[in-house]
Structure formats: structure tokens, C-alpha cells
Amino acid sequence: MKVAVLSLVAALVTLFLGYTYSWTITPIVIGLTYAIAALGVSVMARAGQISFGHAMYSCISAYTVAFLARAIPGTDALVLILAGVAASFVAAIVIGLFVVRYRGIFFGMLNLALSMVLFALLGKLYTLTGGSDGLRIVRPSMAGVLMERESFERALLVLTLVLSMALAWWVQRYFRSGSGQALSAIKTNETRIEYLGFSAYFIMWKGYLLSAVVVGFSGAILALMQGLVTPEIGSWLRSGEFVFITILGGAGHAAGAFLGAVGFETVKLVSAAYFPGLWQFLLGLTLILVIFMFPTGFVGQIMKRVATQKRDLARAQARANDTVAARVQANAQASVRN
């Protein structure tokens, strides 16, 4: 309940900031797309599997939005987002069938290899994809209403915040479900999962599909926000940034992706503003410090402290109960003597 209230307050503050200072809308929406993508990556991180190529699902979704917007002018933004997510889902069904057979570095590198193949194709097929120049997207209607740029960006901000909260709730609900617990168990002891009668392959495949769908939302929103789709959306550097945010925030809770995105964007913007030649160095230094100081990320550290406080409170309550019981017993014995 506390997390839900804090999330709602954070969303309202973000909305107020965006509506008060319109220049903040673009960085806020882009930051939220990074958080959503990291949320998808964190699903597989629960199983101990890190993908260095999940940006390809963001790219597939973004290019689907661009192709559909150009093929059918006037298509609504909501339809474009759903189409992009559906394309990511279909691609994940096929790719996931053989990718989830692998574990560890093989899982990460295979995803990376596939994303690099997609990146190369998008750059070479100039007549179809526009090459490195990309494809421009004409601003579509939102829920059937044609808007000016500022109004459209504000509407997209509201939509992104709503989707962020909905996806975070969905992923957290999955983490607490039987499938989510089984996915976490793969990290601990996959063999025992098989002995219990569960299919580790099927559990991984379902988690992979959920991960790709969530990342697909980020790509579709990013395409509409930028109005331009380029192969860089699916580059391995972008996948690395998603992994960076996941590690920074932690995969113990869905909120970790958003905390990681806040930390990532803050360090990136501040370092780029004051140390333009050293921002990548500062990002790397930040990641090293977080790994050493908070191995489970920001959210892991918060959960650890909350658990410690609850344990201390329970012990204090138990001691208080013991003290009361001892006093009652002493009073009873004194009454008997009298």
C-alpha cells in the first residue's frame, strides 16, 4: 500500500512538473521509456538471466509504429502503440523458442547477436528503413483527437505515466504469482524445479514473452515522442543502458526500474552539463560504486532496511509482551501470598 501511494504521489509530481515546465516533458517521457524497458529486462533478471540485446524488441515496436503510420496515414496513436507491442510479442514468441534454452553468458550473448543482426539490417536496407537516417513519423491523433505539438506531448506524458504504473503493477503481480516465484527459483536451483514437475523451459519462455512485451511499450512510446525512428533504438549500447538501469535500481521489486532510471538520467544529465567530456566515465563510476555499496540495487537496499526495521519492531514487541506477562505473573503471585 505504501509503494502504491508513493508511486501515485511521484506520478502526480511528475505530471505537475511536466505541465508547469513544458520543456521537461521530453526528458521525462524518454526517461520513463528507459524505465519501462528496464522493467522488462528485470523480469529475466529475476531468473538470473541478463539480456544484452533486449533493445531489439524496443526497435521492432518502434519500426512497426513507423511503418504502420506511413502505410495507413491517420492511424491513431493508441492503435500504433498496440500494433508495436503486438509485433514485439510475435517476434518474442519465435525468438524465445530457442533463446530460453540457454543460460548465463550464452543467453545474454545470443540476444546480443540477434539484436546486432537486426541493427545491421535496418542500417543496410535503406530503401525500406531509411538506413541510419531513419523514418520520420507524422504526429498522429490521440484517442481520435488531432492536437498541436504541445498538447500532444502533454497527452503522451499522461499516457506514459498511466502505462508506467499499469505495467509496474502487472510485473509486480507476476513476481508474486506462482509463475513469477518459479522464475525466481530457476536462479536458485533449476534442477529442483524440474524434479517438482515444472517445465523450466516453459517458465522461462513465459517470462521472456512478458519481458519483450513490456520493452515493446517503451519502443512504441519513444517513437511517438521523438517522431523519428532510427536503428540506434536497437543498438547494443541501448541494451547496455537498460541493463545499467536494471542493476542500478535492482530487480527485487518493479519499482527498482524506475528508481534506476531516475538515478541514470540524473547522473547522465548532470555529468553531461558540467563534465561533457567525462559523462560516460561518471556513469561507469556510479555503476561500480552501486555494485560495491548496494549489490542488490537501490530497491534491494530499501527492502533490506524495511525488513530490518520490521524485525527490530517485532523483537521489541515480543520483549514488551514478555515484560507485561512477567509483571502479571508477579502480581498474581503477590496476591496469592497476601
C-alpha positions in Angstrom: 0.0 0.0 0.0 2.8 2.4 0.9 4.5 1.7 -2.5 1.2 2.4 -4.3 0.7 5.7 -2.5 4.3 6.8 -3.1 4.0 5.8 -6.8 0.8 7.8 -7.2 2.4 10.8 -5.5 5.5 10.6 -7.7 3.3 10.4 -10.8 1.4 13.5 -9.7 4.6 15.4 -9.0 5.9 14.4 -12.4 2.7 15.4 -14.1 2.8 18.8 -12.3 6.4 19.3 -13.3 5.6 18.5 -17.0 2.6 20.8 -17.2 4.4 23.6 -15.4 7.6 23.4 -17.3 6.8 22.2 -20.8 10.5 21.8 -21.7 10.7 18.9 -19.2 8.1 16.7 -20.9 10.6 15.3 -23.5 13.2 14.2 -21.0 10.6 12.9 -18.6 8.9 10.7 -21.3 12.2 9.5 -22.6 13.3 8.7 -19.1 10.1 6.8 -18.5 10.6 4.7 -21.7 14.0 3.7 -20.3 12.4 2.8 -17.0 9.8 0.7 -18.8 12.4 -1.1 -20.9 14.5 -1.8 -17.7 11.3 -3.1 -16.1 11.1 -5.7 -18.9 14.8 -6.6 -18.6 14.3 -7.1 -14.8 11.8 -9.9 -15.5 14.6 -12.1 -16.9 17.0 -10.8 -14.2 14.7 -12.5 -11.7 15.8 -15.8 -13.2 19.4 -14.7 -13.1 19.5 -14.1 -16.9 20.7 -10.8 -18.2 19.9 -10.0 -21.9 22.3 -7.7 -23.7 20.0 -7.5 -26.7 16.5 -6.6 -25.4 16.6 -3.3 -27.2 15.7 -5.2 -30.3 12.2 -5.5 -29.1 12.0 -1.8 -28.5 13.3 -1.3 -32.0 10.8 -3.8 -33.5 8.0 -2.0 -31.8 9.2 1.5 -32.9 9.7 0.5 -36.5 6.2 -1.2 -36.5 4.8 2.2 -35.4 6.7 4.0 -38.2 5.7 1.5 -40.9 2.0 1.5 -39.9 1.9 5.3 -39.6 3.3 5.6 -43.1 1.2 2.8 -44.7 -2.1 4.0 -43.1 -2.0 7.7 -42.6 -4.3 8.9 -39.8 -3.9 5.8 -37.7 -4.5 6.8 -34.0 -1.5 6.8 -31.6 -3.2 4.2 -29.3 -3.6 1.8 -32.3 0.1 2.4 -33.2 1.2 1.6 -29.7 -0.8 -1.6 -29.6 0.5 -2.6 -33.0 4.1 -2.1 -31.9 3.6 -4.1 -28.8 1.9 -6.9 -30.8 4.9 -7.0 -33.2 7.3 -7.4 -30.3 5.2 -10.1 -28.8 5.1 -12.1 -32.1 8.9 -11.7 -32.5 9.5 -12.9 -28.9 7.3 -16.0 -29.5 9.6 -17.1 -32.3 12.9 -15.9 -30.8 12.1 -17.1 -27.3 11.5 -20.7 -28.5 15.3 -21.3 -28.8 16.8 -18.4 -26.8 15.4 -19.6 -23.5 17.2 -22.9 -23.9 20.4 -21.2 -22.9 21.6 -19.8 -19.6 24.1 -17.3 -18.3 26.5 -15.7 -20.7 25.1 -17.8 -23.6 21.7 -16.3 -23.1 23.0 -12.8 -22.9 25.3 -13.1 -26.0 22.7 -14.8 -28.1 20.3 -12.0 -27.6 23.1 -9.5 -28.3 23.9 -11.3 -31.6 20.3 -11.2 -32.7 20.0 -7.5 -31.9 23.2 -6.8 -33.8 21.8 -8.6 -36.9 18.6 -6.5 -36.7 20.7 -3.4 -36.2 22.8 -4.2 -39.3 19.7 -5.0 -41.5 18.0 -1.8 -40.5 21.1 0.2 -41.5 21.6 -1.6 -44.8 18.0 -1.7 -46.1 18.0 2.0 -46.9 15.0 1.9 -49.3 12.8 0.2 -46.8 14.0 1.6 -43.4 15.7 4.8 -44.4 19.1 3.5 -43.2 20.9 5.4 -40.5 18.7 8.4 -41.3 15.6 6.5 -40.1 11.9 7.1 -40.7 10.0 10.2 -39.7 6.6 9.8 -38.2 3.9 12.4 -38.8 2.2 13.3 -35.5 -0.9 11.1 -35.2 -4.2 11.8 -33.4 -4.6 10.8 -29.8 -7.8 9.0 -29.0 -9.3 10.4 -32.2 -8.3 14.0 -31.4 -5.8 15.9 -33.6 -3.6 18.0 -31.4 -0.9 20.6 -31.7 2.6 19.6 -30.7 2.5 20.9 -27.1 -1.0 19.3 -26.4 0.1 16.0 -28.0 3.2 15.9 -25.8 1.2 16.6 -22.7 -1.3 13.8 -23.6 1.6 11.5 -24.3 3.0 12.3 -20.9 -0.2 11.4 -19.2 -0.5 8.2 -21.2 3.1 7.2 -20.4 2.6 7.8 -16.7 -0.6 5.7 -16.7 1.1 2.9 -18.7 4.2 3.0 -16.4 2.0 2.5 -13.3 -0.1 -0.2 -15.0 3.0 -2.1 -16.3 4.7 -1.9 -12.9 1.6 -3.3 -11.2 1.4 -6.1 -13.8 5.0 -7.0 -13.4 4.9 -6.9 -9.6 1.8 -9.0 -9.6 3.6 -11.5 -11.9 6.6 -11.6 -9.5 4.3 -12.6 -6.6 2.4 -15.1 -8.7 3.3 -18.8 -8.9 4.9 -18.3 -12.3 7.0 -15.4 -11.0 8.1 -17.4 -8.0 9.0 -20.3 -10.2 11.0 -18.0 -12.5 13.0 -16.8 -9.4 13.5 -20.4 -8.4 15.3 -21.1 -11.7 18.1 -18.8 -10.5 18.4 -20.7 -7.2 18.0 -24.3 -8.3 16.7 -25.1 -11.8 17.1 -28.9 -11.3 14.8 -28.9 -8.3 12.2 -27.1 -10.3 12.3 -29.9 -12.9 12.0 -32.6 -10.1 8.9 -30.8 -8.8 7.2 -31.4 -12.1 7.6 -27.9 -13.6 9.0 -27.1 -17.0 11.8 -24.7 -16.6 11.8 -24.1 -20.4 8.1 -23.1 -20.4 8.5 -20.9 -17.3 11.4 -19.1 -18.9 9.5 -18.8 -22.2 6.5 -17.1 -20.5 8.9 -14.8 -18.6 10.6 -13.9 -21.9 7.4 -13.1 -23.6 6.3 -10.8 -20.7 9.8 -9.1 -20.8 9.5 -8.5 -24.6 6.0 -7.1 -24.4 7.0 -4.6 -21.6 10.1 -3.5 -23.6 7.8 -3.2 -26.7 5.8 -0.5 -24.9 8.9 1.6 -24.4 9.8 1.5 -28.1 6.3 2.5 -29.3 6.1 5.4 -26.9 9.7 6.6 -27.8 8.8 6.5 -31.5 5.8 8.8 -31.0 7.7 11.1 -28.6 10.7 11.6 -31.0 8.7 11.5 -34.2 11.7 9.7 -35.7 12.8 6.1 -35.7 16.5 5.1 -36.3 18.4 1.9 -35.9 20.1 3.3 -32.8 17.0 2.4 -30.8 18.0 -1.3 -31.2 21.8 -0.8 -30.8 23.8 -2.9 -28.2 24.6 0.4 -26.4 20.9 1.0 -25.8 20.6 -2.6 -24.4 23.6 -1.9 -22.2 21.8 1.2 -20.8 18.7 -0.9 -20.0 20.9 -3.4 -18.1 22.7 -0.5 -16.4 19.4 0.8 -15.1 18.3 -2.6 -14.0 21.4 -3.2 -12.0 21.2 0.4 -10.6 17.6 0.0 -9.4 17.6 -3.7 -8.6 15.3 -6.4 -9.7 13.7 -7.2 -6.3 10.7 -5.0 -7.0 9.1 -3.4 -10.0 9.8 0.0 -8.5 13.6 -0.7 -9.0 13.4 0.0 -12.7 12.0 3.5 -12.1 14.5 4.3 -9.3 17.3 3.1 -11.5 16.0 5.3 -14.4 15.9 8.3 -12.1 19.5 7.7 -11.0 20.7 7.0 -14.5 19.1 10.1 -16.0 20.2 12.3 -13.1 23.8 11.3 -13.4 23.7 11.5 -17.2 22.2 14.9 -17.4 24.3 16.5 -14.6 27.5 15.0 -15.8 26.8 16.0 -19.4 26.0 19.5 -18.3 29.0 20.1 -16.0 31.5 17.5 -17.3 30.6 16.9 -21.0 33.8 15.0 -21.7 33.5 12.7 -18.7 29.9 11.8 -18.5 30.5 8.2 -19.6 33.3 7.9 -17.1 31.0 9.2 -14.3 28.2 6.7 -15.4 30.6 3.8 -15.1 32.0 5.0 -11.8 28.4 5.3 -10.5 27.7 1.7 -11.5 30.9 0.4 -9.8 30.0 2.3 -6.6 26.5 0.9 -6.6 27.6 -2.6 -7.2 30.1 -2.4 -4.3 27.8 -0.5 -1.9 24.3 -1.8 -2.9 24.8 -5.2 -4.6 21.0 -5.6 -4.8 20.4 -2.1 -6.2 18.5 0.8 -4.7 15.3 -1.2 -4.2 17.2 -4.1 -2.7 18.8 -1.8 -0.1 15.4 -0.2 0.7 13.7 -3.6 1.1 16.6 -4.8 3.3 16.2 -1.8 5.6 12.4 -2.2 5.8 12.9 -5.9 6.7 15.4 -4.9 9.4 13.0 -2.4 10.9 10.1 -4.9 10.9 12.3 -7.5 12.6 13.5 -5.0 15.2 9.9 -3.9 15.8 8.8 -7.5 16.2 11.6 -8.2 18.7 10.7 -5.0 20.7 7.1 -6.0 20.7 8.0 -9.5 21.9 10.2 -8.2 24.7 7.3 -5.8 25.7 4.9 -8.7 25.8 7.3 -10.8 27.9 7.7 -7.9 30.3 3.9 -7.5 30.7 3.5 -11.2 31.2 6.2 -11.3 33.9 4.6 -8.3 35.7 1.1 -10.0 35.6 2.6 -13.2 36.9 4.4 -11.4 39.7 1.3 -9.5 40.7 -0.7 -12.8 40.7 1.9 -14.5 43.0 1.9 -11.5 45.3 -2.0 -11.7 45.6 -1.8 -15.4 46.4 0.7 -14.7 49.3 -1.5 -12.0 50.7 
